[in-house]
Amino acid sequence: QNEVNVELTAQQAGQLRVAAVATADGGLKAEANEDILVRRAELEVGVIGSSLKFAGGVATYKVRVKNIGNATANGVNASIVLPPGAKVVGAHEAQSGSIAQDVGSLIPGAERIIGVQCQLMMPGENRIDAVVKSDGGLEKSASFTTRVEALADLKLTVSDPRGPTALGVDAIYEVHIVNRGTKAAERIKVVAQFSEGVEPIEANGGAADIVPGQVLFHPISRIEPGDELVLKIVAKADKAGNHRFRAELVAGDPDTRLIAEESTYYFGEDAARTAARPDSTESTQ
């Protein structure tokens, strides 16, 4: 009896039939076959996340790694490549825009979920890529795209003179406009209004038309992200009491309408006088 050892390398998983035939002089022949089940790990990877975000928002992604084969996958590692300009949020550390995650071994049917949070800064299509590798040369990849939109975000505040103000004195009012968004604001219209008894006499910070009780600023063409515009108005009051100052802003893309108000107390000469002590006369008997 002789034995012949043959090493075979399976190229695919599943049932594999091995057949052997022996022949000898005199027409002798013998055959034998054996069915062998070839087991192999097979990786599957998928990425899910938010399809739409606004610039500066935090997107959450889940990378799902699963062994859909019939053998254990060893040495599984995931590499997650972030979109350009994205900032990692949370426990993960990014090196050159990518996150490395050791998944370990996956038995058949086992899966791991890798959660990733990142702040997306760049408008447009932001793609996250996941590549999974294991011992034995297995490799799979998947990607997910989030559309990022940029928006202008305007904030309007006003300031009036500090404390009570005398009649006939120049009083300075300010209108502050800040773009807190990630996109330039365009075609901004501002109107400043005073209640009866106060009249604007001068406007600075932008071209404007002054009409009774109002300042009509010409449309502001553009305010870049992070920029602030200050409009100053000089006014005088001829009537004592509390007077209201109101600013209204209108802009498009997105449609925006903001209103801010302040109240200023004006006093005249009578209110400024200190009450005099009554005359005292001595009575003589």
Rosetta silent file (secondary structure, phi, psi, omega in degrees, C-alpha in Angstrom):
SEQUENCE: QNEVNVELTAQQAGQLRVAAVATADGGLKAEANEDILVRRAELEVGVIGSSLKFAGGVATYKVRVKNIGNATANGVNASIVLPPGAKVVGAHEAQSGSIAQDVGSLIPGAERIIGVQCQLMMPGENRIDAVVKSDGGLEKSASFTTRVEALADLKLTVSDPRGPTALGVDAIYEVHIVNRGTKAAERIKVVAQFSEGVEPIEANGGAADIVPGQVLFHPISRIEPGDELVLKIVAKADKAGNHRFRAELVAGDPDTRLIAEESTYYFGEDAARTAARPDSTESTQ
SCORE:     score description
SCORE:     0.000 S_00000001
   1 L     0.000  125.692  177.773    0.000    0.000    0.000 S_00000001
   2 L  -116.776  145.739  176.693    1.372    3.317   -1.036 S_00000001
   3 L  -116.746  136.595  177.234    0.127    6.765   -0.072 S_00000001
   4 L  -117.041  117.393  179.747    0.472    9.834   -2.196 S_00000001
   5 L   -90.403  126.700 -179.741    0.080   13.160   -0.399 S_00000001
   6 L  -127.161  126.994  177.182   -1.311   15.981   -2.496 S_00000001
   7 L   -96.653  127.663 -179.476   -1.805   19.536   -1.242 S_00000001
   8 L  -119.493  141.993  175.245   -4.715   21.404   -2.759 S_00000001
   9 L  -113.904  116.589 -178.964   -5.650   25.063   -2.390 S_00000001
  10 L   -73.737  134.774  179.987   -9.343   25.791   -2.755 S_00000001
  11 L   -94.957  -12.796  179.279  -10.130   28.819   -4.884 S_00000001
  12 L  -150.392  156.961 -179.877  -13.745   29.150   -3.802 S_00000001
  13 L   -82.078  162.469  178.290  -15.973   28.229   -0.909 S_00000001
  14 E   115.228 -165.065 -179.964  -18.608   25.517   -0.989 S_00000001
  15 E   -75.367  131.372  178.833  -18.665   21.831   -1.899 S_00000001
  16 E  -127.886  123.796  178.707  -15.513   20.590   -3.603 S_00000001
  17 E   -95.918  127.564  176.216  -15.225   17.085   -5.062 S_00000001
  18 E  -108.703  121.514 -178.211  -11.782   15.484   -5.019 S_00000001
  19 E  -118.496  141.330  178.760  -11.434   12.481   -7.349 S_00000001
  20 E  -130.561  140.159  178.848   -8.502   10.043   -7.631 S_00000001
  21 E  -129.597  129.956  177.593   -7.865    7.369  -10.266 S_00000001
  22 E  -118.738  132.709  178.285   -5.206    4.637  -10.013 S_00000001
  23 E  -127.305  156.008  179.330   -4.216    2.437  -12.963 S_00000001
  24 E  -148.919  168.186  178.096   -1.800   -0.447  -13.355 S_00000001
  25 L   -58.606  151.085  178.882   -0.608   -2.918  -15.947 S_00000001
  26 L    86.499   13.631  178.133   -3.069   -5.530  -16.949 S_00000001
  27 L    76.657   17.812  178.301   -5.915   -3.067  -17.175 S_00000001
  28 E   -75.063  139.890 -178.712   -6.219   -2.585  -13.458 S_00000001
  29 E  -153.668  138.881  177.129   -8.036    0.554  -12.439 S_00000001
  30 E  -139.701  141.670 -179.968   -9.450    1.971   -9.232 S_00000001
  31 E  -127.656  148.495  175.107  -11.340    5.175   -8.562 S_00000001
  32 E  -150.295  148.325  176.547  -12.247    7.065   -5.430 S_00000001
  33 E  -145.026  156.882 -177.787  -13.805   10.450   -4.733 S_00000001
  34 E  -145.161  133.435  175.155  -14.601   12.549   -1.726 S_00000001
  35 E   -90.995  127.876 -178.097  -16.785   15.620   -1.275 S_00000001
  36 E  -119.643  134.319  175.851  -15.151   18.291    0.839 S_00000001
  37 E   -90.931  115.716  179.781  -16.870   21.369    2.265 S_00000001
  38 E   -92.630  119.680  179.420  -14.612   24.368    1.838 S_00000001
  39 L   -99.891  143.926 -179.427  -15.266   27.038    4.450 S_00000001
  40 L  -154.278  140.290  174.135  -14.292   30.652    3.978 S_00000001
  41 L   -75.243  149.186  176.498  -14.932   33.955    5.681 S_00000001
  42 L  -143.514  124.523 -176.187  -16.592   36.670    3.630 S_00000001
  43 E   -92.666  148.026  174.191  -16.872   40.280    4.718 S_00000001
  44 E  -134.895  135.375 -178.529  -19.720   42.667    4.085 S_00000001
  45 E  -135.065  142.068  177.387  -19.610   46.390    4.898 S_00000001
  46 E  -144.582  153.277  179.657  -22.209   49.139    4.691 S_00000001
  47 E  -128.544  129.877  174.254  -22.440   52.799    5.719 S_00000001
  48 E  -126.531  152.549 -179.122  -25.604   54.673    6.672 S_00000001
  49 L  -173.972 -161.304 -179.041  -25.972   58.280    7.800 S_00000001
  50 L   -83.988  131.285 -178.709  -27.643   61.635    7.249 S_00000001
  51 L   -82.692  -21.685 -179.353  -28.378   62.473    3.627 S_00000001
  52 E  -140.296  132.205  175.290  -28.641   66.240    4.259 S_00000001
  53 E  -142.243  159.162  173.439  -26.880   68.530    6.706 S_00000001
  54 E   -98.876  147.273 -176.594  -26.165   72.223    6.989 S_00000001
  55 L   -53.607  132.478 -176.680  -22.568   73.417    7.107 S_00000001
  56 L    92.486   -9.109  179.093  -21.238   73.275   10.654 S_00000001
  57 L   -82.049  159.910 -179.636  -23.728   70.581   11.663 S_00000001
  58 E   -98.065  124.037  178.296  -22.767   67.229   13.180 S_00000001
  59 E  -103.063  140.776  178.641  -23.505   64.149   11.078 S_00000001
  60 E  -110.715  129.506  179.193  -23.786   60.666   12.578 S_00000001
  61 E  -123.228  151.190  173.340  -22.725   57.608   10.590 S_00000001
  62 E  -125.000  121.908  176.967  -22.874   53.888   11.305 S_00000001
  63 E  -101.423  117.468 -176.641  -20.398   51.543    9.652 S_00000001
  64 E  -104.205  121.045  178.730  -21.689   47.957    9.724 S_00000001
  65 E  -115.065  125.524 -176.824  -19.159   45.141    9.326 S_00000001
  66 E  -136.318  143.539  173.461  -20.483   41.583    9.005 S_00000001
  67 E   -96.013  105.583 -179.849  -19.022   38.155    8.283 S_00000001
  68 L   -97.070    8.044  177.426  -21.444   36.532    5.847 S_00000001
  69 L   -86.528 -168.466 -179.697  -19.126   33.585    5.211 S_00000001
  70 L  -117.929   18.410  174.284  -18.974   30.198    6.954 S_00000001
  71 L  -136.671  157.747 -178.545  -15.545   30.516    8.557 S_00000001
  72 L   -69.191  135.009  174.381  -14.169   32.910   11.162 S_00000001
  73 E   -95.858  121.556 -177.600  -12.634   36.128    9.846 S_00000001
  74 E  -107.133  152.918  176.237   -9.526   37.017   11.829 S_00000001
  75 E    62.139   41.695 -178.248   -7.634   40.270   12.108 S_00000001
  76 E   -79.881  130.072  177.844  -10.467   42.432   10.828 S_00000001
  77 E  -132.640  144.231  178.635   -9.647   46.141   10.635 S_00000001
  78 E  -118.027  137.628  174.481  -11.692   49.075    9.388 S_00000001
  79 E  -120.566  121.771 -175.773  -10.379   52.312    7.916 S_00000001
  80 E  -114.458  116.932 -178.096  -12.886   55.157    7.679 S_00000001
  81 E   -97.889  121.927 -176.537  -11.955   58.122    5.492 S_00000001
  82 L   -83.789  159.239  175.629  -13.775   61.347    6.379 S_00000001
  83 L   -64.242  153.866  178.169  -14.913   64.042    3.932 S_00000001
  84 L   -56.997  133.938  177.838  -12.464   66.913    3.349 S_00000001
  85 L    82.242   -5.294 -178.546  -12.606   69.484    6.134 S_00000001
  86 L   -72.934  145.339  179.054  -14.667   67.280    8.460 S_00000001
  87 E  -116.114  128.457 -178.236  -13.878   67.386   12.182 S_00000001
  88 E   -70.191  137.479  176.105  -14.284   64.290   14.348 S_00000001
  89 E  -118.764  128.957  178.256  -16.639   64.620   17.307 S_00000001
  90 L   111.717 -156.060 -169.761  -16.420   62.152   20.186 S_00000001
  91 L   -78.808  -22.184 -176.432  -13.976   59.487   21.294 S_00000001
  92 L   -69.593  149.668  174.609  -12.429   58.641   17.919 S_00000001
  93 L  -114.762  130.385 -178.223   -9.111   60.121   16.891 S_00000001
  94 L  -101.937  135.613  175.266   -8.537   60.976   13.252 S_00000001
  95 E  -116.920  116.502 -179.730   -5.137   60.778   11.599 S_00000001
  96 L    53.815   40.279  174.949   -4.856   62.662    8.300 S_00000001
  97 L    80.824   14.426  179.183   -8.605   62.640    7.886 S_00000001
  98 E  -137.562  156.968  179.404   -9.183   58.953    8.588 S_00000001
  99 E  -118.550  129.987  176.448  -10.148   56.746   11.537 S_00000001
 100 E  -103.970  130.901 -177.521   -8.623   53.306   12.137 S_00000001
 101 E  -131.831  123.798  176.417  -10.730   50.793   14.072 S_00000001
 102 E   -83.309  114.958 -179.338   -9.659   47.300   15.186 S_00000001
 103 E   -88.557  -31.647 -179.433  -12.681   45.035   14.760 S_00000001
 104 E    88.574 -145.608 -178.977  -10.956   41.784   15.787 S_00000001
 105 E   -98.321  143.895  177.679  -12.351   38.354   14.873 S_00000001
 106 E  -126.077  117.076  175.129  -15.815   37.748   13.482 S_00000001
 107 L   -73.717  165.276  179.590  -17.387   34.308   13.611 S_00000001
 108 L   -54.122  128.577  178.974  -19.843   33.419   10.824 S_00000001
 109 L    88.051  -10.761 -178.470  -22.890   35.688   11.041 S_00000001
 110 L   -78.424  151.642  178.417  -21.326   38.089   13.547 S_00000001
 111 E  -142.882  157.419  176.252  -21.337   41.813   12.937 S_00000001
 112 E  -129.156  144.615  176.053  -19.929   44.981   14.464 S_00000001
 113 E  -113.964  125.218  177.811  -21.287   48.529   14.325 S_00000001
 114 E  -109.289  116.540  179.171  -18.814   51.415   14.347 S_00000001
 115 E   -91.844  135.053 -179.644  -20.375   54.779   15.177 S_00000001
 116 E  -133.610  131.594  173.824  -18.753   57.927   13.825 S_00000001
 117 E  -120.988  133.575  177.775  -19.722   61.553   14.408 S_00000001
 118 E  -147.244  149.787  178.561  -18.137   64.409   12.536 S_00000001
 119 E   -90.492  121.483 -176.809  -18.810   68.074   11.936 S_00000001
 120 L   -93.833  124.965 -173.161  -19.212   68.790    8.234 S_00000001
 121 L  -110.631  -24.567 -171.928  -17.849   72.154    7.162 S_00000001
 122 L   -96.391  122.897  176.127  -17.665   72.090    3.360 S_00000001
 123 L   -63.595  151.024  179.579  -20.801   72.799    1.284 S_00000001
 124 E   110.953 -158.801 -179.272  -21.562   70.289   -1.460 S_00000001
 125 E   -81.710  120.242  178.609  -21.256   66.506   -1.650 S_00000001
 126 E  -112.934  114.528 -176.206  -19.435   65.069    1.389 S_00000001
 127 E  -108.194  133.051  173.730  -18.493   61.393    1.010 S_00000001
 128 E  -108.811  132.005 -177.695  -17.370   59.075    3.791 S_00000001
 129 E  -115.111  138.989  176.442  -15.544   55.880    2.746 S_00000001
 130 E  -124.508  127.611  177.338  -15.115   52.684    4.766 S_00000001
 131 E  -122.123  127.630 -178.248  -12.599   49.974    3.848 S_00000001
 132 E  -117.982  130.787  178.675  -12.518   46.685    5.777 S_00000001
 133 E  -129.857  157.983  176.738   -9.652   44.180    5.569 S_00000001
 134 L  -146.644  170.975  174.768   -8.822   40.911    7.327 S_00000001
 135 L   -58.687  146.621 -179.361   -6.173   38.203    7.425 S_00000001
 136 L    91.597    3.642  174.786   -6.143   36.138    4.276 S_00000001
 137 L    82.814   12.584  177.841   -6.483   39.112    1.966 S_00000001
 138 L   -73.108  140.042 -179.879  -10.195   39.726    2.359 S_00000001
 139 E  -154.211  134.520  175.542  -11.236   43.295    1.567 S_00000001
 140 E  -141.878  154.682 -179.480  -14.530   45.120    1.089 S_00000001
 141 E  -141.536  158.147  177.470  -15.462   48.800    0.853 S_00000001
 142 E  -154.980  161.442 -179.924  -18.541   51.021    0.975 S_00000001
 143 E  -144.707  163.312  177.770  -19.311   54.731    0.933 S_00000001
 144 E  -146.109  139.573 -177.401  -22.067   57.183    1.837 S_00000001
 145 E  -115.847  129.967  175.435  -22.638   60.733    0.611 S_00000001
 146 E  -112.604  128.722  175.976  -24.143   63.579    2.615 S_00000001
 147 E   -85.880  126.807 -178.213  -25.183   66.759    0.886 S_00000001
 148 E  -111.195  126.580  178.707  -24.122   69.802    2.889 S_00000001
 149 E  -112.890  142.644  178.011  -25.817   73.144    2.357 S_00000001
 150 L  -101.807  143.328 -179.692  -24.589   76.518    3.591 S_00000001
 151 L  -136.490  147.314  169.699  -26.968   79.178    4.903 S_00000001
 152 L   -79.186  146.038  179.517  -26.723   82.746    6.062 S_00000001
 153 L  -138.528   96.498 -175.148  -27.883   83.298    9.650 S_00000001
 154 E   -89.507  144.314  174.105  -28.380   86.951   10.515 S_00000001
 155 E  -125.552  133.376 -177.746  -28.739   88.397   13.997 S_00000001
 156 E  -117.979  127.314  173.912  -30.091   91.902   14.571 S_00000001
 157 E  -135.996  155.428  176.923  -29.572   93.977   17.712 S_00000001
 158 E  -129.876  154.261  175.399  -29.959   97.677   18.469 S_00000001
 159 E  -133.996  142.155 -179.413  -28.488   99.944   21.123 S_00000001
 160 L  -115.988  173.699  178.906  -29.751  103.293   22.335 S_00000001
 161 L   -58.577  145.194 -178.484  -28.109  106.075   24.396 S_00000001
 162 L   -79.963  128.266  177.023  -27.207  105.022   27.897 S_00000001
 163 L    76.407  176.205  177.236  -29.391  106.502   30.616 S_00000001
 164 L   -60.653  146.372 -176.816  -31.882  109.379   30.324 S_00000001
 165 E  -124.644  139.870 -178.011  -31.105  111.833   27.517 S_00000001
 166 E   -77.146  150.322  175.525  -31.796  115.557   27.384 S_00000001
 167 L   -64.012  143.445  176.397  -34.015  117.107   24.753 S_00000001
 168 L    80.327   -2.754 -179.987  -32.184  118.717   21.854 S_00000001
 169 L   -95.077  141.211  176.616  -28.977  116.737   22.446 S_00000001
 170 L   -61.326  123.978  177.923  -27.513  114.502   19.729 S_00000001
 171 E  -115.398  132.219 -176.299  -28.368  110.899   20.627 S_00000001
 172 E  -102.951  125.904  175.195  -26.565  108.039   18.909 S_00000001
 173 E  -113.537  145.653 -179.977  -28.376  104.821   18.046 S_00000001
 174 E  -126.148  141.700  173.907  -26.676  101.746   16.613 S_00000001
 175 E  -116.189  118.032 -178.638  -27.962   98.853   14.521 S_00000001
 176 E  -105.787  127.698  177.723  -25.752   95.742   14.680 S_00000001
 177 E  -123.558  119.860 -179.239  -26.074   93.028   12.021 S_00000001
 178 E  -119.057  133.973  173.797  -24.025   89.837   12.425 S_00000001
 179 E   -96.871  102.924 -179.512  -23.900   86.932    9.974 S_00000001
 180 L   -89.168    2.635 -175.188  -23.553   83.835   12.160 S_00000001
 181 L   -87.568 -165.397 -177.983  -24.056   81.481    9.224 S_00000001
 182 L  -115.365    9.033  179.519  -21.752   79.703    6.789 S_00000001
 183 L  -137.927  148.301  179.742  -22.846   81.537    3.644 S_00000001
 184 L   -64.361  138.609  174.189  -22.789   85.206    2.691 S_00000001
 185 E   -89.617  139.490 -175.693  -26.029   87.095    3.267 S_00000001
 186 E  -130.952  156.505  175.556  -27.164   89.176    0.301 S_00000001
 187 E    53.348   59.948 -177.894  -29.680   91.900   -0.524 S_00000001
 188 E   -96.167  128.183  178.434  -30.264   93.015    3.060 S_00000001
 189 E  -112.226  134.022 -178.574  -32.739   95.838    3.644 S_00000001
 190 E  -130.555  132.790  175.344  -32.821   97.803    6.906 S_00000001
 191 E  -126.746  129.607  176.827  -35.322  100.419    8.054 S_00000001
 192 E  -110.091  136.088 -176.269  -34.962  102.353   11.324 S_00000001
 193 E  -130.533  142.836  176.468  -37.998  104.034   12.863 S_00000001
 194 E  -118.454  147.402  175.813  -38.493  106.486   15.734 S_00000001
 195 L   -73.821  166.764 -176.800  -41.678  107.210   17.618 S_00000001
 196 L   -59.177  133.040 -178.797  -43.217  110.683   17.437 S_00000001
 197 L   110.914  -10.193  177.874  -41.051  113.289   19.119 S_00000001
 198 E  -128.085  132.809 -179.968  -37.677  112.010   17.870 S_00000001
 199 E  -126.497  132.061  175.287  -36.227  112.814   14.447 S_00000001
 200 E   -73.702  143.014 -179.549  -33.126  111.314   12.798 S_00000001
 201 E  -123.898  -14.229 -178.101  -30.661  113.885   11.468 S_00000001
 202 E  -157.147  146.563  177.842  -27.703  111.781   10.298 S_00000001
 203 E  -136.127  136.501 -179.906  -26.927  108.174    9.258 S_00000001
 204 E  -132.171  160.167  178.693  -23.546  106.438    8.950 S_00000001
 205 L    99.248  -13.779  178.660  -22.319  102.967    8.001 S_00000001
 206 L  -177.675  155.167  178.754  -24.255  102.789    4.749 S_00000001
 207 L   -63.479  140.560 -175.718  -26.042  104.942    2.223 S_00000001
 208 E  -154.960  156.658  172.133  -29.462  105.976    3.458 S_00000001
 209 E  -109.625  131.681  179.775  -32.404  108.278    2.906 S_00000001
 210 E  -104.392  122.791  177.364  -33.689  110.213    5.906 S_00000001
 211 E  -125.438  166.245 -178.661  -37.395  110.956    6.019 S_00000001
 212 L   -52.035  119.500  176.018  -39.537  112.157    8.941 S_00000001
 213 L    76.928   -0.992 -176.105  -39.235  109.612   11.729 S_00000001
 214 E  -142.946  155.146  169.827  -37.371  107.064    9.607 S_00000001
 215 E  -124.127  118.776 -179.187  -34.027  106.130    8.099 S_00000001
 216 E  -103.933  100.526 -179.936  -34.273  104.027    4.940 S_00000001
 217 E   -74.958  141.607  175.819  -30.916  102.354    4.334 S_00000001
 218 L   -66.667  151.987 -178.572  -30.088  101.394    0.779 S_00000001
 219 L   -53.459  132.576  177.602  -29.931   97.599    0.207 S_00000001
 220 E   -86.459  121.834 -171.441  -26.750   96.077    1.618 S_00000001
 221 E   -67.886  -37.796 -171.403  -25.240   93.917   -1.114 S_00000001
 222 E  -165.055  139.311  170.001  -23.405   91.361    1.006 S_00000001
 223 E  -130.129  117.216 -175.909  -22.312   90.379    4.535 S_00000001
 224 L   -72.380  158.987  176.912  -19.781   87.551    4.671 S_00000001
 225 L   -56.465  131.926  178.946  -19.953   84.711    7.242 S_00000001
 226 L    85.481   -9.394 -178.284  -18.658   85.906   10.600 S_00000001
 227 L   -86.017  157.130  177.516  -18.752   89.589    9.624 S_00000001
 228 E  -128.517  137.831  176.320  -20.602   92.340   11.477 S_00000001
 229 E  -117.276  132.363  179.748  -22.022   95.554   10.089 S_00000001
 230 E  -116.651  122.802  175.463  -22.778   98.530   12.342 S_00000001
 231 E  -106.761  130.799 -177.811  -25.151  101.274   11.214 S_00000001
 232 E  -115.532  139.932 -179.387  -25.186  104.470   13.278 S_00000001
 233 E  -130.080  132.166  174.676  -27.966  107.027   13.473 S_00000001
 234 E  -103.265  129.743 -177.583  -27.878  110.443   15.125 S_00000001
 235 E  -136.681  161.059  175.061  -31.247  111.709   16.332 S_00000001
 236 E  -132.581  145.239  178.788  -32.717  114.525   18.428 S_00000001
 237 E  -109.610  143.745  175.883  -35.839  114.612   20.536 S_00000001
 238 L  -121.460   11.671 -178.795  -38.124  117.617   21.034 S_00000001
 239 L  -140.248  127.203 -177.599  -40.650  115.929   23.267 S_00000001
 240 L   -72.881  157.250  177.366  -40.012  114.535   26.739 S_00000001
 241 E   122.712 -174.767  177.501  -40.914  111.002   27.739 S_00000001
 242 E   -82.092  128.622  179.223  -40.175  107.450   26.668 S_00000001
 243 E  -124.803  140.331 -176.005  -39.547  107.099   22.943 S_00000001
 244 E   -95.373  139.804  172.001  -39.217  103.896   20.996 S_00000001
 245 E  -117.935  128.981 -174.007  -36.492  103.074   18.481 S_00000001
 246 E  -133.292  133.695  175.955  -37.218  100.171   16.147 S_00000001
 247 E  -121.639  136.965  178.436  -35.118   98.494   13.434 S_00000001
 248 E  -125.385  134.348 -178.935  -36.441   96.024   10.903 S_00000001
 249 E  -121.295  136.428  175.997  -34.313   93.810    8.643 S_00000001
 250 E  -131.423  132.187  178.705  -35.458   91.863    5.593 S_00000001
 251 E  -147.240  165.751  179.114  -33.246   89.500    3.561 S_00000001
 252 E  -117.721  166.456  175.213  -33.572   86.531    1.230 S_00000001
 253 L    54.452   70.547   -0.470  -32.020   83.044    0.875 S_00000001
 254 L   -84.398  162.855  178.164  -33.280   82.091    3.337 S_00000001
 255 L   -59.425  124.049 -174.645  -36.218   84.469    3.744 S_00000001
 256 E  -133.745  134.888  172.792  -35.465   86.454    6.888 S_00000001
 257 E  -138.910  116.202 -176.583  -37.373   89.145    8.765 S_00000001
 258 E  -123.462  146.006  178.349  -35.937   90.431   12.037 S_00000001
 259 E  -134.633  135.939  175.786  -37.100   93.182   14.381 S_00000001
 260 E  -136.269  143.511 -176.798  -35.276   94.762   17.322 S_00000001
 261 E  -136.371  152.866  171.247  -36.462   97.555   19.617 S_00000001
 262 E  -143.381  161.077  179.199  -35.193   99.793   22.400 S_00000001
 263 E  -126.886  134.291 -178.484  -36.764  102.555   24.471 S_00000001
 264 E  -121.736  135.877  177.751  -35.068  105.822   25.469 S_00000001
 265 E   -95.841  125.147  177.264  -36.240  108.292   28.114 S_00000001
 266 E  -110.990  140.236 -179.442  -35.856  111.968   27.181 S_00000001
 267 E  -127.662  152.141  177.574  -36.194  114.786   29.695 S_00000001
 268 L  -102.319 -171.300 -176.548  -36.591  118.553   29.413 S_00000001
 269 H   -64.342  -38.059 -178.315  -35.369  121.430   31.557 S_00000001
 270 H   -61.614  -38.945 -178.331  -38.251  121.178   33.989 S_00000001
 271 H   -72.500  -21.714 -176.802  -37.445  117.570   34.752 S_00000001
 272 H   -86.168  -16.736 -177.862  -33.785  118.421   35.289 S_00000001
 273 L   -69.715  145.743  174.215  -34.350  121.071   37.898 S_00000001
 274 L   -90.194  131.528 -177.732  -33.827  120.242   41.477 S_00000001
 275 L   -58.762  131.269 -179.437  -36.787  121.115   43.581 S_00000001
 276 L   -82.246  148.951  177.872  -36.064  124.253   45.554 S_00000001
 277 L   -74.345  139.834  179.868  -36.575  124.373   49.308 S_00000001
 278 L   -65.642  148.875  178.439  -39.549  126.524   50.344 S_00000001
 279 L   -64.652  141.389  177.937  -38.747  129.918   51.901 S_00000001
 280 L  -110.730  128.228  178.901  -38.792  129.914   55.667 S_00000001
 281 L  -119.118  139.780  178.504  -40.040  132.993   57.459 S_00000001
 282 L   -89.276  130.669  177.472  -39.841  133.626   61.122 S_00000001
 283 L   -86.153  135.493  178.055  -43.030  134.741   62.749 S_00000001
 284 L  -111.437  139.388  179.722  -42.710  137.549   65.226 S_00000001
 285 L   -94.785    0.000    0.000  -45.067  138.075   67.937 S_00000001
